[in-house]
Amino acid sequence: MGLEVARPIKGIFLSQRKYVLDLLNETGKLNFKPLYLSMDPNVKFIREGAPMDQPNQYRRLIGKLIYLTITKPDIYFTVQVLS
């Protein structure tokens, strides 16, 4: 399932490192540099142009990002807005 569990001296450490690397590789973003920007909670998305050619790809990516929020709660708001 892509969830790694480590048991250091204090507590439990959950990680999805391999899952993230696979996701970045699948989307062609593996060599991108990380950037931390919080999402503006007041942003409004407006649909423009034709619908997506393959909406199932978008749904699949959002599903994977939702699963990733298990260990990355900091992305929850952005993923929720995009979904």
LUMLUM-912916 format. One record per atom (N, C-alpha, C): residue number from 0; atom name; y, z, x. Coordinates in nm, 4 decimals. Layout:
# LUMLUM-912916
<site><num>NUM</num><atomo>CA</atomo><py>Y</py><pz>Z</pz><px>X</px></site>
...
This chain:
# LUMLUM-912916
<site><num>0</num><atomo>N</atomo><py>-0.1195</py><pz>0.0000</pz><px>0.0813</px></site>
<site><num>0</num><atomo>CA</atomo><py>0.0000</py><pz>0.0000</pz><px>0.0000</px></site>
<site><num>0</num><atomo>C</atomo><py>0.1261</py><pz>0.0000</pz><px>0.0859</px></site>
<site><num>1</num><atomo>N</atomo><py>0.1116</py><pz>0.0074</pz><px>0.2172</px></site>
<site><num>1</num><atomo>CA</atomo><py>0.2285</py><pz>0.0026</pz><px>0.3028</px></site>
<site><num>1</num><atomo>C</atomo><py>0.2957</py><pz>0.1367</pz><px>0.3232</px></site>
<site><num>2</num><atomo>N</atomo><py>0.2318</py><pz>0.2450</pz><px>0.2843</px></site>
<site><num>2</num><atomo>CA</atomo><py>0.2898</py><pz>0.3781</pz><px>0.2981</px></site>
<site><num>2</num><atomo>C</atomo><py>0.2179</py><pz>0.4505</pz><px>0.4115</px></site>
<site><num>3</num><atomo>N</atomo><py>0.2939</py><pz>0.4940</pz><px>0.5112</px></site>
<site><num>3</num><atomo>CA</atomo><py>0.2374</py><pz>0.5647</pz><px>0.6255</px></site>
<site><num>3</num><atomo>C</atomo><py>0.2748</py><pz>0.7119</pz><px>0.6147</px></site>
<site><num>4</num><atomo>N</atomo><py>0.1793</py><pz>0.7987</pz><px>0.6452</px></site>
<site><num>4</num><atomo>CA</atomo><py>0.2008</py><pz>0.9425</pz><px>0.6350</px></site>
<site><num>4</num><atomo>C</atomo><py>0.1762</py><pz>1.0048</pz><px>0.7726</px></site>
<site><num>5</num><atomo>N</atomo><py>0.2713</py><pz>1.0835</pz><px>0.8194</px></site>
<site><num>5</num><atomo>CA</atomo><py>0.2563</py><pz>1.1575</pz><px>0.9443</px></site>
<site><num>5</num><atomo>C</atomo><py>0.2743</py><pz>1.3053</pz><px>0.9137</px></site>
<site><num>6</num><atomo>N</atomo><py>0.2012</py><pz>1.3888</pz><px>0.9867</px></site>
<site><num>6</num><atomo>CA</atomo><py>0.2094</py><pz>1.5331</pz><px>0.9648</px></site>
<site><num>6</num><atomo>C</atomo><py>0.2576</py><pz>1.6024</pz><px>1.0908</px></site>
<site><num>7</num><atomo>N</atomo><py>0.3899</py><pz>1.6043</pz><px>1.1117</px></site>
<site><num>7</num><atomo>CA</atomo><py>0.4405</py><pz>1.6808</pz><px>1.2259</px></site>
<site><num>7</num><atomo>C</atomo><py>0.4223</py><pz>1.8306</pz><px>1.2010</px></site>
<site><num>8</num><atomo>N</atomo><py>0.4693</py><pz>1.9114</pz><px>1.2922</px></site>
<site><num>8</num><atomo>CA</atomo><py>0.4511</py><pz>2.0569</pz><px>1.2814</px></site>
<site><num>8</num><atomo>C</atomo><py>0.5080</py><pz>2.1108</pz><px>1.1504</px></site>
<site><num>9</num><atomo>N</atomo><py>0.6258</py><pz>2.0603</pz><px>1.1127</px></site>
<site><num>9</num><atomo>CA</atomo><py>0.6869</py><pz>2.1063</pz><px>0.9874</px></site>
<site><num>9</num><atomo>C</atomo><py>0.6852</py><pz>1.9942</pz><px>0.8846</px></site>
<site><num>10</num><atomo>N</atomo><py>0.6110</py><pz>2.0107</pz><px>0.7764</px></site>
<site><num>10</num><atomo>CA</atomo><py>0.6148</py><pz>1.9189</pz><px>0.6642</px></site>
<site><num>10</num><atomo>C</atomo><py>0.5373</py><pz>1.7896</pz><px>0.6811</px></site>
<site><num>11</num><atomo>N</atomo><py>0.5765</py><pz>1.6912</pz><px>0.6020</px></site>
<site><num>11</num><atomo>CA</atomo><py>0.5123</py><pz>1.5598</pz><px>0.5984</px></site>
<site><num>11</num><atomo>C</atomo><py>0.6208</py><pz>1.4539</pz><px>0.6117</px></site>
<site><num>12</num><atomo>N</atomo><py>0.5917</py><pz>1.3478</pz><px>0.6850</px></site>
<site><num>12</num><atomo>CA</atomo><py>0.6869</py><pz>1.2386</pz><px>0.7046</px></site>
<site><num>12</num><atomo>C</atomo><py>0.6280</py><pz>1.1119</pz><px>0.6436</px></site>
<site><num>13</num><atomo>N</atomo><py>0.6980</py><pz>1.0536</pz><px>0.5452</px></site>
<site><num>13</num><atomo>CA</atomo><py>0.6551</py><pz>0.9292</pz><px>0.4828</px></site>
<site><num>13</num><atomo>C</atomo><py>0.7363</py><pz>0.8133</pz><px>0.5395</px></site>
<site><num>14</num><atomo>N</atomo><py>0.6690</py><pz>0.7027</pz><px>0.5664</px></site>
<site><num>14</num><atomo>CA</atomo><py>0.7360</py><pz>0.5864</pz><px>0.6226</px></site>
<site><num>14</num><atomo>C</atomo><py>0.6773</py><pz>0.4591</pz><px>0.5631</px></site>
<site><num>15</num><atomo>N</atomo><py>0.7608</py><pz>0.3579</pz><px>0.5514</px></site>
<site><num>15</num><atomo>CA</atomo><py>0.7163</py><pz>0.2259</pz><px>0.5063</px></site>
<site><num>15</num><atomo>C</atomo><py>0.7600</py><pz>0.1206</pz><px>0.6087</px></site>
<site><num>16</num><atomo>N</atomo><py>0.7542</py><pz>0.1566</pz><px>0.7354</px></site>
<site><num>16</num><atomo>CA</atomo><py>0.8022</py><pz>0.0691</pz><px>0.8422</px></site>
<site><num>16</num><atomo>C</atomo><py>0.7336</py><pz>-0.0672</pz><px>0.8393</px></site>
<site><num>17</num><atomo>N</atomo><py>0.6011</py><pz>-0.0692</pz><px>0.8352</px></site>
<site><num>17</num><atomo>CA</atomo><py>0.5287</py><pz>-0.1960</pz><px>0.8340</px></site>
<site><num>17</num><atomo>C</atomo><py>0.5607</py><pz>-0.2760</pz><px>0.7085</px></site>
<site><num>18</num><atomo>N</atomo><py>0.5735</py><pz>-0.2079</pz><px>0.5962</px></site>
<site><num>18</num><atomo>CA</atomo><py>0.6084</py><pz>-0.2739</pz><px>0.4699</px></site>
<site><num>18</num><atomo>C</atomo><py>0.7438</py><pz>-0.3424</pz><px>0.4811</px></site>
<site><num>19</num><atomo>N</atomo><py>0.8419</py><pz>-0.2736</pz><px>0.5416</px></site>
<site><num>19</num><atomo>CA</atomo><py>0.9761</py><pz>-0.3292</pz><px>0.5593</px></site>
<site><num>19</num><atomo>C</atomo><py>0.9711</py><pz>-0.4485</pz><px>0.6544</px></site>
<site><num>20</num><atomo>N</atomo><py>0.8984</py><pz>-0.4350</pz><px>0.7648</px></site>
<site><num>20</num><atomo>CA</atomo><py>0.8879</py><pz>-0.5451</pz><px>0.8609</px></site>
<site><num>20</num><atomo>C</atomo><py>0.8239</py><pz>-0.6679</pz><px>0.7961</px></site>
<site><num>21</num><atomo>N</atomo><py>0.7201</py><pz>-0.6470</pz><px>0.7169</px></site>
<site><num>21</num><atomo>CA</atomo><py>0.6559</py><pz>-0.7585</pz><px>0.6453</px></site>
<site><num>21</num><atomo>C</atomo><py>0.7519</py><pz>-0.8226</pz><px>0.5458</px></site>
<site><num>22</num><atomo>N</atomo><py>0.8295</py><pz>-0.7407</pz><px>0.4757</px></site>
<site><num>22</num><atomo>CA</atomo><py>0.9266</py><pz>-0.7907</pz><px>0.3782</px></site>
<site><num>22</num><atomo>C</atomo><py>1.0371</py><pz>-0.8707</pz><px>0.4468</px></site>
<site><num>23</num><atomo>N</atomo><py>1.0876</py><pz>-0.8197</pz><px>0.5580</px></site>
<site><num>23</num><atomo>CA</atomo><py>1.1897</py><pz>-0.8923</pz><px>0.6339</px></site>
<site><num>23</num><atomo>C</atomo><py>1.1357</py><pz>-1.0240</pz><px>0.6882</px></site>
<site><num>24</num><atomo>N</atomo><py>1.0132</py><pz>-1.0220</pz><px>0.7360</px></site>
<site><num>24</num><atomo>CA</atomo><py>0.9504</py><pz>-1.1437</pz><px>0.7870</px></site>
<site><num>24</num><atomo>C</atomo><py>0.9309</py><pz>-1.2458</pz><px>0.6753</px></site>
<site><num>25</num><atomo>N</atomo><py>0.8866</py><pz>-1.2004</pz><px>0.5601</px></site>
<site><num>25</num><atomo>CA</atomo><py>0.8626</py><pz>-1.2881</pz><px>0.4448</px></site>
<site><num>25</num><atomo>C</atomo><py>0.9913</py><pz>-1.3550</pz><px>0.3961</px></site>
<site><num>26</num><atomo>N</atomo><py>1.1026</py><pz>-1.2836</pz><px>0.4042</px></site>
<site><num>26</num><atomo>CA</atomo><py>1.2300</py><pz>-1.3371</pz><px>0.3557</px></site>
<site><num>26</num><atomo>C</atomo><py>1.3118</py><pz>-1.4052</pz><px>0.4654</px></site>
<site><num>27</num><atomo>N</atomo><py>1.2572</py><pz>-1.4095</pz><px>0.5878</px></site>
<site><num>27</num><atomo>CA</atomo><py>1.3264</py><pz>-1.4754</pz><px>0.6979</px></site>
<site><num>27</num><atomo>C</atomo><py>1.4431</py><pz>-1.3955</pz><px>0.7535</px></site>
<site><num>28</num><atomo>N</atomo><py>1.4416</py><pz>-1.2654</pz><px>0.7351</px></site>
<site><num>28</num><atomo>CA</atomo><py>1.5524</py><pz>-1.1800</pz><px>0.7789</px></site>
<site><num>28</num><atomo>C</atomo><py>1.5124</py><pz>-1.0875</pz><px>0.8936</px></site>
<site><num>29</num><atomo>N</atomo><py>1.4010</py><pz>-1.1138</pz><px>0.9586</px></site>
<site><num>29</num><atomo>CA</atomo><py>1.3478</py><pz>-1.0238</pz><px>1.0606</px></site>
<site><num>29</num><atomo>C</atomo><py>1.4416</py><pz>-1.0070</pz><px>1.1791</px></site>
<site><num>30</num><atomo>N</atomo><py>1.5130</py><pz>-1.1093</pz><px>1.2186</px></site>
<site><num>30</num><atomo>CA</atomo><py>1.5997</py><pz>-1.1015</pz><px>1.3357</px></site>
<site><num>30</num><atomo>C</atomo><py>1.7433</py><pz>-1.0628</pz><px>1.3028</px></site>
<site><num>31</num><atomo>N</atomo><py>1.7722</py><pz>-1.0289</pz><px>1.1783</px></site>
<site><num>31</num><atomo>CA</atomo><py>1.9066</py><pz>-0.9880</pz><px>1.1403</px></site>
<site><num>31</num><atomo>C</atomo><py>1.9325</py><pz>-0.8457</pz><px>1.1899</px></site>
<site><num>32</num><atomo>N</atomo><py>2.0580</py><pz>-0.8148</pz><px>1.2173</px></site>
<site><num>32</num><atomo>CA</atomo><py>2.0957</py><pz>-0.6804</pz><px>1.2607</px></site>
<site><num>32</num><atomo>C</atomo><py>2.1270</py><pz>-0.5946</pz><px>1.1379</px></site>
<site><num>33</num><atomo>N</atomo><py>2.0871</py><pz>-0.4669</pz><px>1.1406</px></site>
<site><num>33</num><atomo>CA</atomo><py>2.1162</py><pz>-0.3794</pz><px>1.0261</px></site>
<site><num>33</num><atomo>C</atomo><py>2.2655</py><pz>-0.3519</pz><px>1.0138</px></site>
<site><num>34</num><atomo>N</atomo><py>2.3076</py><pz>-0.3339</pz><px>0.8914</px></site>
<site><num>34</num><atomo>CA</atomo><py>2.4475</py><pz>-0.3056</pz><px>0.8627</px></site>
<site><num>34</num><atomo>C</atomo><py>2.4514</py><pz>-0.2099</pz><px>0.7443</px></site>
<site><num>35</num><atomo>N</atomo><py>2.5233</py><pz>-0.1005</pz><px>0.7585</px></site>
<site><num>35</num><atomo>CA</atomo><py>2.5324</py><pz>-0.0052</pz><px>0.6492</px></site>
<site><num>35</num><atomo>C</atomo><py>2.6632</py><pz>-0.0250</pz><px>0.5742</px></site>
<site><num>36</num><atomo>N</atomo><py>2.6510</py><pz>-0.0657</pz><px>0.4512</px></site>
<site><num>36</num><atomo>CA</atomo><py>2.7650</py><pz>-0.0772</pz><px>0.3609</px></site>
<site><num>36</num><atomo>C</atomo><py>2.7219</py><pz>-0.0221</pz><px>0.2264</px></site>
<site><num>37</num><atomo>N</atomo><py>2.7978</py><pz>0.0673</pz><px>0.1731</px></site>
<site><num>37</num><atomo>CA</atomo><py>2.7636</py><pz>0.1159</pz><px>0.0402</px></site>
<site><num>37</num><atomo>C</atomo><py>2.8170</py><pz>0.0168</pz><px>-0.0632</px></site>
<site><num>38</num><atomo>N</atomo><py>2.7481</py><pz>0.0073</pz><px>-0.1738</px></site>
<site><num>38</num><atomo>CA</atomo><py>2.7870</py><pz>-0.0863</pz><px>-0.2788</px></site>
<site><num>38</num><atomo>C</atomo><py>2.8943</py><pz>-0.0234</pz><px>-0.3669</px></site>
<site><num>39</num><atomo>N</atomo><py>2.9933</py><pz>-0.1019</pz><px>-0.4011</px></site>
<site><num>39</num><atomo>CA</atomo><py>3.1001</py><pz>-0.0567</pz><px>-0.4911</px></site>
<site><num>39</num><atomo>C</atomo><py>3.0400</py><pz>-0.0355</pz><px>-0.6299</px></site>
<site><num>40</num><atomo>N</atomo><py>3.0454</py><pz>0.0855</pz><px>-0.6846</px></site>
<site><num>40</num><atomo>CA</atomo><py>2.9851</py><pz>0.1113</pz><px>-0.8156</px></site>
<site><num>40</num><atomo>C</atomo><py>3.0577</py><pz>0.0411</pz><px>-0.9300</px></site>
<site><num>41</num><atomo>N</atomo><py>3.1761</py><pz>-0.0122</pz><px>-0.9054</px></site>
<site><num>41</num><atomo>CA</atomo><py>3.2528</py><pz>-0.0781</pz><px>-1.0112</px></site>
<site><num>41</num><atomo>C</atomo><py>3.2417</py><pz>-0.2298</pz><px>-1.0083</px></site>
<site><num>42</num><atomo>N</atomo><py>3.1587</py><pz>-0.2838</pz><px>-0.9197</px></site>
<site><num>42</num><atomo>CA</atomo><py>3.1469</py><pz>-0.4286</pz><px>-0.9088</px></site>
<site><num>42</num><atomo>C</atomo><py>3.0813</py><pz>-0.4854</pz><px>-1.0349</px></site>
<site><num>43</num><atomo>N</atomo><py>3.1294</py><pz>-0.5997</pz><px>-1.0799</px></site>
<site><num>43</num><atomo>CA</atomo><py>3.0739</py><pz>-0.6668</pz><px>-1.1975</px></site>
<site><num>43</num><atomo>C</atomo><py>3.0225</py><pz>-0.8038</pz><px>-1.1544</px></site>
<site><num>44</num><atomo>N</atomo><py>2.8993</py><pz>-0.8317</pz><px>-1.1890</px></site>
<site><num>44</num><atomo>CA</atomo><py>2.8404</py><pz>-0.9606</pz><px>-1.1557</px></site>
<site><num>44</num><atomo>C</atomo><py>2.8596</py><pz>-1.0569</pz><px>-1.2714</px></site>
<site><num>45</num><atomo>N</atomo><py>2.8989</py><pz>-1.1785</pz><px>-1.2394</px></site>
<site><num>45</num><atomo>CA</atomo><py>2.9199</py><pz>-1.2815</pz><px>-1.3396</px></site>
<site><num>45</num><atomo>C</atomo><py>2.8254</py><pz>-1.3968</pz><px>-1.3094</px></site>
<site><num>46</num><atomo>N</atomo><py>2.7508</py><pz>-1.4376</pz><px>-1.4100</px></site>
<site><num>46</num><atomo>CA</atomo><py>2.6575</py><pz>-1.5483</pz><px>-1.3917</px></site>
<site><num>46</num><atomo>C</atomo><py>2.7357</py><pz>-1.6783</pz><px>-1.3849</px></site>
<site><num>47</num><atomo>N</atomo><py>2.7125</py><pz>-1.7524</pz><px>-1.2777</px></site>
<site><num>47</num><atomo>CA</atomo><py>2.7776</py><pz>-1.8816</pz><px>-1.2598</px></site>
<site><num>47</num><atomo>C</atomo><py>2.6726</py><pz>-1.9854</pz><px>-1.2259</px></site>
<site><num>48</num><atomo>N</atomo><py>2.6919</py><pz>-2.1062</pz><px>-1.2707</px></site>
<site><num>48</num><atomo>CA</atomo><py>2.6024</py><pz>-2.2155</pz><px>-1.2350</px></site>
<site><num>48</num><atomo>C</atomo><py>2.4723</py><pz>-2.2132</pz><px>-1.3125</px></site>
<site><num>49</num><atomo>N</atomo><py>2.3805</py><pz>-2.2953</pz><px>-1.2655</px></site>
<site><num>49</num><atomo>CA</atomo><py>2.2506</py><pz>-2.3107</pz><px>-1.3305</px></site>
<site><num>49</num><atomo>C</atomo><py>2.1608</py><pz>-2.1909</pz><px>-1.2990</px></site>
<site><num>50</num><atomo>N</atomo><py>2.0642</py><pz>-2.1639</pz><px>-1.3865</px></site>
<site><num>50</num><atomo>CA</atomo><py>1.9685</py><pz>-2.0564</pz><px>-1.3593</px></site>
<site><num>50</num><atomo>C</atomo><py>1.8891</py><pz>-2.0863</pz><px>-1.2312</px></site>
<site><num>51</num><atomo>N</atomo><py>1.8307</py><pz>-1.9858</pz><px>-1.1764</px></site>
<site><num>51</num><atomo>CA</atomo><py>1.7523</py><pz>-2.0016</pz><px>-1.0539</px></site>
<site><num>51</num><atomo>C</atomo><py>1.6345</py><pz>-2.0953</pz><px>-1.0772</px></site>
<site><num>52</num><atomo>N</atomo><py>1.5995</py><pz>-2.1705</pz><px>-0.9724</px></site>
<site><num>52</num><atomo>CA</atomo><py>1.4836</py><pz>-2.2600</pz><px>-0.9816</px></site>
<site><num>52</num><atomo>C</atomo><py>1.3539</py><pz>-2.1812</pz><px>-0.9945</px></site>
<site><num>53</num><atomo>N</atomo><py>1.3441</py><pz>-2.0717</pz><px>-0.9185</px></site>
<site><num>53</num><atomo>CA</atomo><py>1.2219</py><pz>-1.9916</pz><px>-0.9187</px></site>
<site><num>53</num><atomo>C</atomo><py>1.2559</py><pz>-1.8432</pz><px>-0.9388</px></site>
<site><num>54</num><atomo>N</atomo><py>1.2808</py><pz>-1.8036</pz><px>-1.0635</px></site>
<site><num>54</num><atomo>CA</atomo><py>1.3180</py><pz>-1.6636</pz><px>-1.0873</px></site>
<site><num>54</num><atomo>C</atomo><py>1.2063</py><pz>-1.5658</pz><px>-1.0531</px></site>
<site><num>55</num><atomo>N</atomo><py>1.0823</py><pz>-1.6123</pz><px>-1.0493</px></site>
<site><num>55</num><atomo>CA</atomo><py>0.9712</py><pz>-1.5230</pz><px>-1.0153</px></site>
<site><num>55</num><atomo>C</atomo><py>0.9825</py><pz>-1.4707</pz><px>-0.8724</px></site>
<site><num>56</num><atomo>N</atomo><py>1.0375</py><pz>-1.5512</pz><px>-0.7807</px></site>
<site><num>56</num><atomo>CA</atomo><py>1.0578</py><pz>-1.5044</pz><px>-0.6432</px></site>
<site><num>56</num><atomo>C</atomo><py>1.1558</py><pz>-1.3880</pz><px>-0.6408</px></site>
<site><num>57</num><atomo>N</atomo><py>1.2634</py><pz>-1.3992</pz><px>-0.7184</px></site>
<site><num>57</num><atomo>CA</atomo><py>1.3637</py><pz>-1.2922</pz><px>-0.7259</px></site>
<site><num>57</num><atomo>C</atomo><py>1.3013</py><pz>-1.1657</pz><px>-0.7846</px></site>
<site><num>58</num><atomo>N</atomo><py>1.2263</py><pz>-1.1818</pz><px>-0.8923</px></site>
<site><num>58</num><atomo>CA</atomo><py>1.1606</py><pz>-1.0664</pz><px>-0.9560</px></site>
<site><num>58</num><atomo>C</atomo><py>1.0637</py><pz>-0.9987</pz><px>-0.8606</px></site>
<site><num>59</num><atomo>N</atomo><py>0.9910</py><pz>-1.0787</pz><px>-0.7849</px></site>
<site><num>59</num><atomo>CA</atomo><py>0.8940</py><pz>-1.0252</pz><px>-0.6894</px></site>
<site><num>59</num><atomo>C</atomo><py>0.9660</py><pz>-0.9455</pz><px>-0.5803</px></site>
<site><num>60</num><atomo>N</atomo><py>1.0768</py><pz>-1.0002</pz><px>-0.5285</px></site>
<site><num>60</num><atomo>CA</atomo><py>1.1543</py><pz>-0.9306</pz><px>-0.4263</px></site>
<site><num>60</num><atomo>C</atomo><py>1.2112</py><pz>-0.8000</pz><px>-0.4805</px></site>
<site><num>61</num><atomo>N</atomo><py>1.2651</py><pz>-0.8015</pz><px>-0.6006</px></site>
<site><num>61</num><atomo>CA</atomo><py>1.3186</py><pz>-0.6790</pz><px>-0.6615</px></site>
<site><num>61</num><atomo>C</atomo><py>1.2065</py><pz>-0.5759</pz><px>-0.6782</px></site>
<site><num>62</num><atomo>N</atomo><py>1.0900</py><pz>-0.6195</pz><px>-0.7201</px></site>
<site><num>62</num><atomo>CA</atomo><py>0.9761</py><pz>-0.5280</pz><px>-0.7326</px></site>
<site><num>62</num><atomo>C</atomo><py>0.9408</py><pz>-0.4625</pz><px>-0.6003</px></site>
<site><num>63</num><atomo>N</atomo><py>0.9428</py><pz>-0.5401</pz><px>-0.4941</px></site>
<site><num>63</num><atomo>CA</atomo><py>0.9140</py><pz>-0.4854</pz><px>-0.3613</px></site>
<site><num>63</num><atomo>C</atomo><py>1.0223</py><pz>-0.3871</pz><px>-0.3183</px></site>
<site><num>64</num><atomo>N</atomo><py>1.1477</py><pz>-0.4181</pz><px>-0.3500</px></site>
<site><num>64</num><atomo>CA</atomo><py>1.2565</py><pz>-0.3267</pz><px>-0.3155</px></site>
<site><num>64</num><atomo>C</atomo><py>1.2479</py><pz>-0.1973</pz><px>-0.3968</px></site>
<site><num>65</num><atomo>N</atomo><py>1.2064</py><pz>-0.2071</pz><px>-0.5216</px></site>
<site><num>65</num><atomo>CA</atomo><py>1.1876</py><pz>-0.0863</pz><px>-0.6036</px></site>
<site><num>65</num><atomo>C</atomo><py>1.0806</py><pz>0.0023</pz><px>-0.5405</px></site>
<site><num>66</num><atomo>N</atomo><py>0.9706</py><pz>-0.0584</pz><px>-0.4955</px></site>
<site><num>66</num><atomo>CA</atomo><py>0.8648</py><pz>0.0172</pz><px>-0.4285</px></site>
<site><num>66</num><atomo>C</atomo><py>0.9176</py><pz>0.0821</pz><px>-0.3008</px></site>
<site><num>67</num><atomo>N</atomo><py>1.0072</py><pz>0.0134</pz><px>-0.2314</px></site>
<site><num>67</num><atomo>CA</atomo><py>1.0636</py><pz>0.0651</pz><px>-0.1070</px></site>
<site><num>67</num><atomo>C</atomo><py>1.1510</py><pz>0.1885</pz><px>-0.1301</px></site>
<site><num>68</num><atomo>N</atomo><py>1.2042</py><pz>0.2062</pz><px>-0.2492</px></site>
<site><num>68</num><atomo>CA</atomo><py>1.2896</py><pz>0.3226</pz><px>-0.2766</px></site>
<site><num>68</num><atomo>C</atomo><py>1.2116</py><pz>0.4546</pz><px>-0.2699</px></site>
<site><num>69</num><atomo>N</atomo><py>1.0787</py><pz>0.4482</pz><px>-0.2600</px></site>
<site><num>69</num><atomo>CA</atomo><py>0.9988</py><pz>0.5708</pz><px>-0.2435</px></site>
<site><num>69</num><atomo>C</atomo><py>1.0446</py><pz>0.6457</pz><px>-0.1182</px></site>
<site><num>70</num><atomo>N</atomo><py>1.0650</py><pz>0.5709</pz><px>-0.0102</px></site>
<site><num>70</num><atomo>CA</atomo><py>1.1054</py><pz>0.6349</pz><px>0.1152</px></site>
<site><num>70</num><atomo>C</atomo><py>1.2498</py><pz>0.6039</pz><px>0.1539</px></site>
<site><num>71</num><atomo>N</atomo><py>1.3171</py><pz>0.5188</pz><px>0.0790</px></site>
<site><num>71</num><atomo>CA</atomo><py>1.4563</py><pz>0.4824</pz><px>0.1088</px></site>
<site><num>71</num><atomo>C</atomo><py>1.5418</py><pz>0.5016</pz><px>-0.0167</px></site>
<site><num>72</num><atomo>N</atomo><py>1.5621</py><pz>0.6269</pz><px>-0.0593</px></site>
<site><num>72</num><atomo>CA</atomo><py>1.6405</py><pz>0.6484</pz><px>-0.1818</px></site>
<site><num>72</num><atomo>C</atomo><py>1.7857</py><pz>0.6030</pz><px>-0.1695</px></site>
<site><num>73</num><atomo>N</atomo><py>1.8337</py><pz>0.5811</pz><px>-0.0468</px></site>
<site><num>73</num><atomo>CA</atomo><py>1.9714</py><pz>0.5369</pz><px>-0.0281</px></site>
<site><num>73</num><atomo>C</atomo><py>1.9959</py><pz>0.3953</pz><px>-0.0798</px></site>
<site><num>74</num><atomo>N</atomo><py>1.8894</py><pz>0.3170</pz><px>-0.1004</px></site>
<site><num>74</num><atomo>CA</atomo><py>1.9063</py><pz>0.1807</pz><px>-0.1531</px></site>
<site><num>74</num><atomo>C</atomo><py>1.8851</py><pz>0.1741</pz><px>-0.3040</px></site>
<site><num>75</num><atomo>N</atomo><py>1.8543</py><pz>0.2882</pz><px>-0.3654</px></site>
<site><num>75</num><atomo>CA</atomo><py>1.8190</py><pz>0.2887</pz><px>-0.5076</px></site>
<site><num>75</num><atomo>C</atomo><py>1.9272</py><pz>0.2295</pz><px>-0.5964</px></site>
<site><num>76</num><atomo>N</atomo><py>2.0514</py><pz>0.2704</pz><px>-0.5779</px></site>
<site><num>76</num><atomo>CA</atomo><py>2.1593</py><pz>0.2228</pz><px>-0.6659</px></site>
<site><num>76</num><atomo>C</atomo><py>2.1732</py><pz>0.0714</pz><px>-0.6575</px></site>
<site><num>77</num><atomo>N</atomo><py>2.1760</py><pz>0.0171</pz><px>-0.5368</px></site>
<site><num>77</num><atomo>CA</atomo><py>2.1923</py><pz>-0.1274</pz><px>-0.5191</px></site>
<site><num>77</num><atomo>C</atomo><py>2.0756</py><pz>-0.2023</pz><px>-0.5802</px></site>
<site><num>78</num><atomo>N</atomo><py>1.9533</py><pz>-0.1558</pz><px>-0.5580</px></site>
<site><num>78</num><atomo>CA</atomo><py>1.8356</py><pz>-0.2217</pz><px>-0.6146</px></site>
<site><num>78</num><atomo>C</atomo><py>1.8399</py><pz>-0.2166</pz><px>-0.7668</px></site>
<site><num>79</num><atomo>N</atomo><py>1.8835</py><pz>-0.1043</pz><px>-0.8230</px></site>
<site><num>79</num><atomo>CA</atomo><py>1.8920</py><pz>-0.0907</pz><px>-0.9683</px></site>
<site><num>79</num><atomo>C</atomo><py>1.9931</py><pz>-0.1896</pz><px>-1.0252</px></site>
<site><num>80</num><atomo>N</atomo><py>2.1069</py><pz>-0.2054</pz><px>-0.9585</px></site>
<site><num>80</num><atomo>CA</atomo><py>2.2090</py><pz>-0.2993</pz><px>-1.0053</px></site>
<site><num>80</num><atomo>C</atomo><py>2.1551</py><pz>-0.4424</pz><px>-0.9986</px></site>
<site><num>81</num><atomo>N</atomo><py>2.0894</py><pz>-0.4770</pz><px>-0.8904</px></site>
<site><num>81</num><atomo>CA</atomo><py>2.0364</py><pz>-0.6129</pz><px>-0.8748</px></site>
<site><num>81</num><atomo>C</atomo><py>1.9216</py><pz>-0.6421</pz><px>-0.9719</px></site>
<site><num>82</num><atomo>N</atomo><py>1.8489</py><pz>-0.5375</pz><px>-1.0104</px></site>
<site><num>82</num><atomo>CA</atomo><py>1.7374</py><pz>-0.5612</pz><px>-1.1025</px></site>
<site><num>82</num><atomo>C</atomo><py>1.7871</py><pz>-0.5758</pz><px>-1.2442</px></site>
